[in-house]
Amino acid sequence: MDSTPTNGQALPVGTRLEPGVVEVVKKGKAGRWIVGWSVWLAVVAVGKAEMVLVEGGQLPADSRVPEKRVGRFWMGKYEVTWGEWKEVREWAVGKGYELEAGKGGGEKYPVTDVNWYSVVKWCNARSEREGLTAVYVVGGVVYRSGDSVPTVKVGNGYRLPSEAEWEWAGRGGVKGRGYEYSGSKDLGKVGWYDGNSGGKTHEVGTKKANELGIYDMSGNVWEWCFDQWESTGANRVMRGGSWNNYAYSARVSNRDYTGPSYGDYDFGFRVVRSSVP
């Protein structure tokens, strides 16, 4: 599709068109990508991750997330796959990283059996591998080993979403239509759960995307968030439900938690970034 640019805003080369939202990108002079206006979504391929722009906003009053204001960020279009996990891990172990092996049903299936500590370190490894700033530090040093709760510093690297970011994106952000599940009132259209999964994970992106063009935020695997549960103890927030749970768990409003050392056959994650150059 060809649309005349109206505002001159530049986006990175590699931006692709997806139907659904409000932006269209067009290749202009000198190989730059210009934003015009139409009913399309700009999906930016940065490194090897596909990120969707999520404009900021306010969670509804009935949300149980303590912090309801959300700023602009970029979120992974898909859950991190088994293939992605292995590729980064193979690079990282030679750089001093301590990461769990993880598991997966195939290269394009979500990685599972990874705990919170490993996931956070993997985000740092992916950032360093792609020449980005690792955002998680312990004692001023990039977090690569051990089981610690790191400090988050400002940077352009990969990280876990906050719980508020996760729920805002799951609800469809500024394009949200108030669905019970991420992208639909019918879970079977957008997610894998115990009623349709056949007792296993499935390849990412095989169900319908939500209003923002993000897949599998309801079902398939639980997704780690960075937040501590209710600001007490060691437990960390998980969202989205899984292939192994009732539909109730896949609601965008549902909250859960578990210990950061625990990884299971239906635990996975997706990445976000605060900025994409």
Rosetta silent file (secondary structure, phi, psi, omega in degrees, C-alpha in Angstrom):
SEQUENCE: MDSTPTNGQALPVGTRLEPGVVEVVKKGKAGRWIVGWSVWLAVVAVGKAEMVLVEGGQLPADSRVPEKRVGRFWMGKYEVTWGEWKEVREWAVGKGYELEAGKGGGEKYPVTDVNWYSVVKWCNARSEREGLTAVYVVGGVVYRSGDSVPTVKVGNGYRLPSEAEWEWAGRGGVKGRGYEYSGSKDLGKVGWYDGNSGGKTHEVGTKKANELGIYDMSGNVWEWCFDQWESTGANRVMRGGSWNNYAYSARVSNRDYTGPSYGDYDFGFRVVRSSVP
SCORE:     score description
SCORE:     0.000 S_00000001
   1 L     0.000  144.692 -178.416    0.000    0.000    0.000 S_00000001
   2 L  -117.810  123.882 -179.126    1.206    3.521   -0.794 S_00000001
   3 L  -131.728  136.661 -179.073    0.349    6.412    1.492 S_00000001
   4 L   -72.526  124.545  178.590    1.581   10.000    1.311 S_00000001
   5 L   -59.698  143.077 -178.557    3.631   10.905    4.422 S_00000001
   6 L  -119.510  -19.743 -174.954    2.054   13.631    6.497 S_00000001
   7 L  -126.803   -3.002  174.116    4.317   14.249    9.456 S_00000001
   8 L    71.610    9.042 -179.842    7.874   13.445    8.392 S_00000001
   9 L   -72.869  134.537 -178.496    8.591   11.156   11.338 S_00000001
  10 E   -96.428  143.047  172.892   11.358    8.631   10.613 S_00000001
  11 E  -125.103  160.944 -177.053   11.336    4.974   11.623 S_00000001
  12 L   -64.387  148.970  169.889   14.133    2.410   11.304 S_00000001
  13 L   -59.788  139.356 -176.529   14.753    0.535    8.080 S_00000001
  14 L   109.625   -8.909  176.511   13.190   -2.893    8.519 S_00000001
  15 L   -64.390  139.366 -176.359    9.767   -1.634    9.543 S_00000001
  16 E  -122.835  157.338 -179.323    7.050   -3.857    8.112 S_00000001
  17 E   -96.770  133.762  175.247    3.346   -3.332    7.527 S_00000001
  18 E  -131.858  136.140  178.561    0.712   -5.229    9.457 S_00000001
  19 E   -68.650  143.429  169.541   -3.034   -4.567    9.174 S_00000001
  20 L   147.104  -38.723 -170.420   -4.809   -3.289   12.231 S_00000001
  21 L  -121.286 -125.175 -167.486   -4.011    0.076   13.739 S_00000001
  22 L  -125.650   -2.027 -175.324   -3.237    3.649   12.622 S_00000001
  23 E  -115.814  150.002  170.260    0.202    3.989   11.096 S_00000001
  24 E  -130.141  142.154  177.183    1.691    3.194    7.742 S_00000001
  25 E  -113.884  141.165 -176.137    5.373    3.330    6.928 S_00000001
  26 E  -134.215  137.077  178.766    6.715    4.131    3.519 S_00000001
  27 E   -73.865  121.650 -179.335   10.250    4.049    2.216 S_00000001
  28 L  -106.816 -157.068 -179.065   11.293    7.598    1.347 S_00000001
  29 H   -65.343  151.289  177.129   14.477    9.194    0.129 S_00000001
  30 H    59.920   25.095  174.466   17.823    7.901    1.358 S_00000001
  31 H    72.304   15.344  179.799   16.218    4.639    2.455 S_00000001
  32 L   -86.155  160.420  179.966   14.377    6.160    5.415 S_00000001
  33 E  -111.614  127.140 -172.609   10.940    5.051    6.521 S_00000001
  34 E  -112.271  137.834  178.367    8.327    7.750    6.909 S_00000001
  35 E   -85.550  126.324  169.766    5.142    7.595    8.939 S_00000001
  36 E  -115.098 -157.417 -179.447    1.933    8.512    7.161 S_00000001
  37 E  -129.275  131.365  175.234   -1.610    7.745    8.260 S_00000001
  38 L  -171.581 -174.126 -179.452   -3.805    4.777    7.448 S_00000001
  39 L   -95.027   69.180  179.025   -5.248    1.697    9.174 S_00000001
  40 E  -139.881  161.912 -179.693   -1.981   -0.197    9.541 S_00000001
  41 E  -115.789  132.253  176.847    0.420   -1.041   12.323 S_00000001
  42 E   -85.423  119.835  176.090    4.156   -0.393   12.223 S_00000001
  43 E  -112.877  119.507 -173.818    6.115   -3.417   13.417 S_00000001
  44 E  -101.057  125.880  174.658    9.814   -2.719   13.789 S_00000001
  45 E   -90.009  111.491 -178.250   12.394   -5.468   13.420 S_00000001
  46 E  -118.586  119.141 -170.761   15.248   -4.468   15.734 S_00000001
  47 L    62.197 -124.335  177.987   18.126   -6.912   15.827 S_00000001
  48 L  -113.489   10.922  179.271   16.297  -10.218   15.648 S_00000001
  49 E  -103.055  141.387  174.871   13.340   -9.195   17.789 S_00000001
  50 E   -99.634  120.134 -174.057   10.045   -7.965   16.388 S_00000001
  51 E  -118.117  139.055  177.901    8.719   -5.140   18.526 S_00000001
  52 E  -109.095  131.364  177.731    5.335   -3.441   18.465 S_00000001
  53 E   -69.717  128.320  177.017    4.984    0.174   19.580 S_00000001
  54 E  -117.568  108.668  177.327    2.647    0.516   22.568 S_00000001
  55 L   -69.731  147.859 -176.712    1.541    4.085   23.214 S_00000001
  56 L   -72.747  170.756  179.810    1.117    4.978   26.881 S_00000001
  57 E   175.887 -160.302 -174.495   -2.103    5.483   28.788 S_00000001
  58 E  -123.532  126.776  174.520   -4.072    4.736   31.931 S_00000001
  59 L   -66.625  150.959 -179.519   -5.326    1.357   33.098 S_00000001
  60 L   -65.064  158.280 -176.159   -9.036    1.294   34.011 S_00000001
  61 L   -60.163  -28.572 -177.951  -10.069    1.946   37.578 S_00000001
  62 L   -83.142   -1.929  174.952  -11.108   -1.679   38.101 S_00000001
  63 L   -66.393  138.916 -179.516   -7.593   -2.963   37.323 S_00000001
  64 L   -90.231    3.073  176.265   -5.973   -4.490   40.393 S_00000001
  65 L   -73.341  128.694 -176.162   -2.490   -3.389   39.339 S_00000001
  66 L   -59.495  -45.646 -179.371   -1.251   -0.809   41.879 S_00000001
  67 L   -95.964  114.896 -171.976    0.436    1.499   39.329 S_00000001
  68 L  -101.455  -14.171  179.425   -2.055    2.390   36.609 S_00000001
  69 E   -87.603  130.530 -176.406   -0.202    4.995   34.550 S_00000001
  70 E  -126.094  131.924  176.394    1.866    3.498   31.705 S_00000001
  71 L   -87.895 -179.939 -179.490    4.367    5.283   29.459 S_00000001
  72 L   -73.215  138.015  178.054    5.273    4.553   25.859 S_00000001
  73 E  -156.527  174.769  177.277    7.281    1.379   25.239 S_00000001
  74 E  -116.747  137.653 -177.438    7.938   -1.375   22.708 S_00000001
  75 E  -126.108  144.719  175.985    6.829   -4.970   23.291 S_00000001
  76 E   -58.139  130.888  179.697    7.754   -8.251   21.649 S_00000001
  77 L   -64.587  -30.354 -178.916    5.160   -9.249   19.101 S_00000001
  78 L  -126.967  160.862  168.136    5.603  -12.882   20.171 S_00000001
  79 L   -63.944  148.973  178.435    6.618  -14.800   23.259 S_00000001
  80 L   -61.923  131.233 -175.289   10.340  -15.594   23.247 S_00000001
  81 E   -91.095  164.972  176.701   10.783  -18.849   21.369 S_00000001
  82 H   -60.187  -40.575  178.015   12.841  -21.915   22.131 S_00000001
  83 H   -62.883  -43.301  178.052   14.997  -21.146   19.092 S_00000001
  84 H   -64.012  -43.892  179.989   15.687  -17.595   20.284 S_00000001
  85 H   -58.268  -48.429 -177.765   16.488  -18.763   23.797 S_00000001
  86 H   -63.256  -42.935 -177.659   19.022  -21.330   22.591 S_00000001
  87 H   -60.614  -47.011  179.675   20.717  -18.946   20.166 S_00000001
  88 H   -70.007  -40.726 -178.048   21.310  -16.274   22.794 S_00000001
  89 H   -62.782  -41.834  179.850   22.204  -18.797   25.505 S_00000001
  90 H   -60.037  -36.729  176.212   24.863  -20.461   23.339 S_00000001
  91 H   -71.869  -41.388 -170.069   26.508  -17.067   22.884 S_00000001
  92 H   -71.456  -35.143 -175.380   26.072  -16.027   26.508 S_00000001
  93 H   -63.252  -24.904  176.529   27.600  -18.999   28.321 S_00000001
  94 H   -83.334   -4.011 -179.228   30.970  -18.109   26.832 S_00000001
  95 H  -111.372   15.442  177.085   30.605  -14.560   28.166 S_00000001
  96 L    92.301    9.187  179.311   30.168  -15.463   31.813 S_00000001
  97 L   -85.365  142.455  173.556   26.390  -15.866   31.882 S_00000001
  98 L  -110.959  106.893 -175.862   24.702  -18.534   33.990 S_00000001
  99 L  -131.261  141.580  174.808   21.437  -19.494   32.278 S_00000001
 100 L   -63.672  155.474  179.878   19.128  -22.475   32.544 S_00000001
 101 L   -68.268  -36.240 -176.420   18.934  -24.751   29.527 S_00000001
 102 L    70.711  174.800  178.084   15.191  -24.283   29.142 S_00000001
 103 E  -143.711  167.312  177.076   12.922  -26.441   27.001 S_00000001
 104 L  -169.829  152.399 -179.904   10.640  -26.059   24.000 S_00000001
 105 L   -78.320  -10.704 -179.136    8.380  -28.038   21.714 S_00000001
 106 L   171.811  173.698 -175.255   10.221  -26.737   18.642 S_00000001
 107 L   -58.094  -35.522 -176.243   12.174  -23.765   17.323 S_00000001
 108 L  -102.427   11.510  174.693    9.065  -21.569   17.029 S_00000001
 109 L   -89.268  155.506  178.479    7.405  -22.741   20.217 S_00000001
 110 E   -65.335  142.196  173.191    7.694  -20.618   23.369 S_00000001
 111 L   -67.679  143.999  178.243   10.635  -21.435   25.605 S_00000001
 112 E  -133.180  178.120  177.076    9.541  -23.002   28.898 S_00000001
 113 L    60.926   40.518  177.113   11.092  -24.252   32.143 S_00000001
 114 L  -124.624  131.998 -179.212   12.949  -20.996   32.778 S_00000001
 115 L   -87.610  173.554 -174.926   12.888  -19.189   36.108 S_00000001
 116 H   -61.882  -43.031 -179.171   12.754  -15.448   36.727 S_00000001
 117 H   -60.554  -45.870 -179.611   16.466  -15.079   37.450 S_00000001
 118 H   -64.854  -39.110 -179.442   17.476  -16.796   34.215 S_00000001
 119 H   -63.589  -43.437  179.433   14.992  -14.797   32.182 S_00000001
 120 H   -63.164  -43.694  178.407   16.301  -11.485   33.529 S_00000001
 121 H   -66.031  -36.728  178.410   19.912  -12.492   32.790 S_00000001
 122 H   -62.533  -38.828  176.296   18.916  -13.670   29.320 S_00000001
 123 H   -57.873  -44.391  176.807   17.489  -10.214   28.594 S_00000001
 124 H   -61.395  -43.619 -178.861   20.897   -8.739   29.441 S_00000001
 125 H   -61.902  -43.636  178.738   22.661  -11.301   27.270 S_00000001
 126 H   -62.481  -40.767  178.117   20.455  -10.528   24.298 S_00000001
 127 H   -60.473  -50.553 -177.918   21.093   -6.826   24.775 S_00000001
 128 H   -63.638  -38.921 -179.547   24.868   -7.238   24.894 S_00000001
 129 H   -62.437  -32.004 -178.660   24.858   -9.601   21.939 S_00000001
 130 L   -97.585    9.218  176.896   23.063   -6.977   19.843 S_00000001
 131 L    76.346   22.853  178.684   25.244   -4.099   21.024 S_00000001
 132 L   -99.664  171.955  178.922   22.581   -2.567   23.267 S_00000001
 133 L   -84.154  120.702  174.946   22.818   -1.368   26.862 S_00000001
 134 L   -68.502  130.072 -172.192   22.100   -4.112   29.398 S_00000001
 135 L   -95.613  -13.982 -178.039   19.562   -2.659   31.834 S_00000001
 136 E  -101.162  123.628 -178.552   19.894   -5.049   34.788 S_00000001
 137 E  -131.661  151.493  174.409   22.825   -4.475   37.155 S_00000001
 138 E  -129.169  118.689 -177.251   23.916   -5.797   40.549 S_00000001
 139 L    61.536   31.541  179.221   26.373   -3.671   42.475 S_00000001
 140 L    81.823    0.823 -177.865   26.933   -1.530   39.408 S_00000001
 141 E  -112.911  143.554  178.608   27.944   -4.542   37.299 S_00000001
 142 E   -54.449  129.803 -177.578   25.935   -6.134   34.479 S_00000001
 143 L   -74.844  110.987 -178.343   23.912   -8.985   35.964 S_00000001
 144 L  -126.212  -20.093 -174.538   25.229  -12.227   34.446 S_00000001
 145 L  -146.311  162.916  178.927   25.383  -14.828   37.229 S_00000001
 146 L    79.996  176.652  178.594   23.842  -15.904   40.501 S_00000001
 147 L  -112.981   93.849 -177.586   20.322  -15.446   41.822 S_00000001
 148 L  -133.058  157.399  172.603   19.914  -11.764   42.656 S_00000001
 149 L   -96.020  109.475 -173.545   17.256   -9.089   42.286 S_00000001
 150 L   -81.118  164.102  168.912   18.949   -6.511   40.078 S_00000001
 151 E   -85.499  145.453  178.355   18.582   -2.777   39.844 S_00000001
 152 E  -100.574  120.640  177.823   17.047   -1.501   36.608 S_00000001
 153 L  -106.579  159.989 -179.851   19.004    1.270   34.919 S_00000001
 154 L   -68.526  131.871  179.629   17.948    3.444   32.019 S_00000001
 155 L  -175.928  172.963 -177.703   18.986    1.948   28.693 S_00000001
 156 L   -97.744    9.760 -177.128   17.840    0.732   25.293 S_00000001
 157 L   -80.942  177.096  179.361   18.248   -2.966   26.057 S_00000001
 158 E   -75.997  149.728  177.522   15.736   -5.754   26.500 S_00000001
 159 E  -156.271  173.097  172.209   13.898   -6.261   29.764 S_00000001
 160 L   -80.671  150.507  174.738   10.792   -7.840   31.250 S_00000001
 161 L   -70.819  151.889  165.743    7.617   -5.781   31.193 S_00000001
 162 L   -70.179  163.424  178.689    6.305   -4.258   34.366 S_00000001
 163 H   -62.749  -38.364  179.418    2.967   -5.705   35.388 S_00000001
 164 H   -64.570  -42.123  176.829    1.259   -2.456   34.395 S_00000001
 165 H   -61.293  -44.068 -179.273    2.911   -2.526   30.954 S_00000001
 166 H   -59.914  -49.548 -176.430    1.894   -6.141   30.482 S_00000001
 167 H   -67.026  -38.877  179.050   -1.745   -5.529   31.380 S_00000001
 168 H   -60.543  -47.324  178.050   -1.970   -2.333   29.323 S_00000001
 169 H   -66.292  -40.352  179.234   -0.662   -4.117   26.225 S_00000001
 170 H   -60.988  -33.828  178.869   -2.820   -7.176   26.961 S_00000001
 171 L   -80.045   -5.086  179.155   -5.913   -4.973   27.055 S_00000001
 172 L    96.198    8.839  176.948   -4.992   -3.515   23.663 S_00000001
 173 H    55.060 -139.678 -177.835   -3.566   -0.201   24.898 S_00000001
 174 H   -68.940  -12.891  178.816   -5.167    2.890   23.379 S_00000001
 175 H   -98.769    4.385 -175.392   -6.905    0.616   20.849 S_00000001
 176 L   -60.139  142.799 -179.016   -8.444   -1.618   23.502 S_00000001
 177 L  -114.160   13.942  175.571  -12.074   -2.632   23.077 S_00000001
 178 L    77.940   23.977 -179.534  -12.687   -3.932   26.581 S_00000001
 179 L   -70.138  151.613  177.262  -12.343   -7.626   25.794 S_00000001
 180 L   -70.531  -36.221  177.347  -12.119  -10.172   28.603 S_00000001
 181 E  -110.199  168.865 -175.008   -9.185  -11.882   26.859 S_00000001
 182 L   -75.555   96.911  177.449   -6.374  -10.264   24.917 S_00000001
 183 L   105.874   -5.953 -177.429   -7.957   -9.439   21.564 S_00000001
 184 E  -168.473  158.339  169.826  -11.357  -11.117   21.886 S_00000001
 185 L   -85.412   -9.777  179.910  -14.260  -12.084   24.094 S_00000001
 186 L  -108.971  104.130 -176.030  -13.777  -15.614   22.686 S_00000001
 187 H   -59.406  -34.387 -178.707  -10.590  -17.143   24.111 S_00000001
 188 H   -59.645  -23.346  179.875  -10.540  -19.877   21.479 S_00000001
 189 H   -81.581  -25.262 -171.928   -9.814  -17.266   18.801 S_00000001
 190 H  -120.196  -10.242 -173.498   -6.802  -15.703   20.519 S_00000001
 191 L  -150.961  156.868  174.199   -5.284  -18.226   22.910 S_00000001
 192 L   -98.243  123.938  179.411   -4.306  -21.769   23.783 S_00000001
 193 L  -141.371 -174.083 -171.971   -5.745  -23.018   27.086 S_00000001
 194 L   -65.680  -17.088 -179.618   -6.810  -26.329   28.571 S_00000001
 195 L   -82.704  -11.984 -178.684   -9.968  -26.354   26.455 S_00000001
 196 L  -143.390   -0.287 -171.553   -8.199  -26.391   23.080 S_00000001
 197 L   -82.127  -18.539 -175.054   -4.462  -26.974   23.574 S_00000001
 198 L    69.122   20.502  175.951   -4.410  -30.753   23.501 S_00000001
 199 L    77.845   31.629 -178.693   -2.197  -30.689   26.584 S_00000001
 200 L  -160.086  165.066  172.074    0.808  -28.879   25.073 S_00000001
 201 L   -73.098  167.356  178.151    2.251  -25.544   23.968 S_00000001
 202 L  -134.182  160.378  178.348    1.836  -24.362   20.389 S_00000001
 203 L   -54.184  142.235 -179.875    3.908  -22.328   17.949 S_00000001
 204 L   -67.252  148.727  174.308    3.774  -18.626   18.720 S_00000001
 205 L    76.216   16.528 -178.605    1.555  -16.431   16.576 S_00000001
 206 L   -94.644   -7.726  172.469   -0.836  -19.126   15.397 S_00000001
 207 L  -104.754  175.631 -179.691   -3.911  -17.550   16.975 S_00000001
 208 L   -66.546  141.549  176.348   -5.425  -14.134   16.273 S_00000001
 209 L   -77.052  164.270  175.078   -3.441  -11.085   17.491 S_00000001
 210 L   -83.234 -171.168 -174.840   -4.897   -8.493   19.856 S_00000001
 211 L   -61.171  -23.527 -179.408   -5.770   -4.898   18.913 S_00000001
 212 L   -93.878   -3.144 -176.617   -2.083   -3.920   18.923 S_00000001
 213 L    84.948   22.078  179.192   -0.919   -6.815   16.770 S_00000001
 214 L  -104.703  136.685 -172.997    0.579   -8.727   19.722 S_00000001
 215 L  -104.360  151.530  167.238    0.056  -12.487   19.920 S_00000001
 216 L    64.011   28.984  176.540   -0.548  -15.039   22.688 S_00000001
 217 L   -79.186  -13.512  168.573   -1.049  -12.658   25.608 S_00000001
 218 L  -115.200  114.988  176.872   -3.895  -14.915   26.706 S_00000001
 219 L    87.181 -172.175 -174.396   -2.791  -18.524   27.038 S_00000001
 220 L    73.475  -76.683  172.741    0.044  -20.659   25.613 S_00000001
 221 L  -138.152  150.537  170.129    2.504  -19.950   28.456 S_00000001
 222 E   -61.187  146.359 -179.023    2.499  -17.831   31.598 S_00000001
 223 E  -118.645  125.659  177.661    4.658  -14.741   31.143 S_00000001
 224 E   -66.022  140.326  166.646    7.044  -13.414   33.770 S_00000001
 225 E  -112.978  164.816 -178.330    6.854   -9.735   34.722 S_00000001
 226 E   -75.604  -27.494 -168.704    9.587   -7.893   36.586 S_00000001
 227 E   -63.449  143.859  168.255    7.412   -6.826   39.527 S_00000001
 228 E   -73.375  141.191 -179.330    7.548   -8.177   43.020 S_00000001
 229 H   -70.988  120.804  176.635    4.164   -9.546   44.103 S_00000001
 230 H    50.741   25.460  174.906    2.312   -7.001   46.258 S_00000001
 231 H    61.879   21.101  177.831    5.678   -5.395   47.138 S_00000001
 232 L  -137.761  149.444  175.423    6.457   -8.057   49.738 S_00000001
 233 L    69.761 -171.384 -175.235    8.533  -11.244   49.799 S_00000001
 234 L   -92.255  -16.683 -173.213   10.455  -12.829   46.946 S_00000001
 235 L   -59.490  147.830 -179.482    7.549  -13.831   44.688 S_00000001
 236 E  -120.137  150.793 -175.638    7.305  -12.362   41.187 S_00000001
 237 E   -73.435  141.797  171.292    4.256  -11.581   39.071 S_00000001
 238 E  -128.884  146.159 -177.513    3.124  -13.835   36.215 S_00000001
 239 E  -137.577  157.603  167.241    0.382  -13.008   33.734 S_00000001
 240 L   101.568  -15.024 -177.171   -1.650  -14.478   30.883 S_00000001
 241 L    70.523 -175.339 -176.405   -2.453  -18.056   31.841 S_00000001
 242 L  -152.917  178.764  176.719   -1.272  -21.055   29.820 S_00000001
 243 L   -60.708  -18.827 -172.715   -2.161  -24.101   27.737 S_00000001
 244 L  -101.031    4.723 -173.110   -2.543  -25.968   31.032 S_00000001
 245 L  -119.728  160.844  174.075   -5.058  -23.654   32.723 S_00000001
 246 L   -64.712  162.598  179.412   -8.763  -22.874   32.689 S_00000001
 247 H   -57.620  -31.681 -179.320   -9.973  -19.894   30.664 S_00000001
 248 H   -52.432  -40.202 -177.120  -10.260  -17.892   33.887 S_00000001
 249 H   -69.536  -21.147 -176.070   -6.471  -17.638   34.118 S_00000001
 250 H   -88.409   -1.069  178.245   -6.174  -16.162   30.616 S_00000001
 251 L   -63.269  144.248 -179.074   -8.262  -13.066   31.371 S_00000001
 252 L   -67.326  -16.736  178.804   -6.307   -9.822   30.906 S_00000001
 253 L   -90.502  -12.554 -174.422   -7.306   -8.820   34.440 S_00000001
 254 L   -73.198  137.497  179.685   -6.084  -12.015   36.085 S_00000001
 255 L  -122.121  145.038  175.855   -2.993  -11.796   38.289 S_00000001
 256 E  -150.053  176.197 -177.071   -0.785  -14.571   39.651 S_00000001
 257 E  -158.862  162.804  172.242    2.662  -15.076   41.125 S_00000001
 258 E  -161.085  174.394 -178.730    5.298  -17.628   42.022 S_00000001
 259 L   -71.632  146.305 -175.934    8.824  -17.829   43.395 S_00000001
 260 L   -68.957  -16.947  179.547   11.640  -16.498   41.193 S_00000001
 261 L   -88.101   -3.372 -172.898   13.619  -19.751   41.435 S_00000001
 262 L   -98.721  122.774  173.084   10.770  -21.805   40.033 S_00000001
 263 L  -120.682  141.142 -174.665   10.580  -22.672   36.337 S_00000001
 264 L  -138.224  174.972 -175.168    7.876  -24.964   34.964 S_00000001
 265 L   -70.873   -7.089  175.771    6.579  -26.540   31.752 S_00000001
 266 L  -126.609   25.482  176.461    4.133  -23.669   31.196 S_00000001
 267 E  -105.263  127.472  175.825    6.326  -20.716   32.229 S_00000001
 268 E  -144.251 -154.245 -179.734    7.725  -18.415   29.547 S_00000001
 269 L  -171.120  169.931  167.982    8.093  -14.689   28.836 S_00000001
 270 L  -136.705  162.021 -175.770    8.260  -11.897   26.266 S_00000001
 271 L  -105.464  158.324  170.434   10.543   -8.874   26.130 S_00000001
 272 E  -131.776  166.800  171.524   10.003   -5.136   26.057 S_00000001
 273 E  -139.067  144.886  179.795   12.246   -2.139   25.426 S_00000001
 274 L   -75.170  -29.455  179.929   11.941    1.403   26.686 S_00000001
 275 L  -151.412  148.704  176.508   13.232    2.859   23.435 S_00000001
 276 L  -125.578  112.583 -176.090   14.096    1.679   19.955 S_00000001
 277 L   -67.973    0.000    0.000   16.647    3.855   18.141 S_00000001
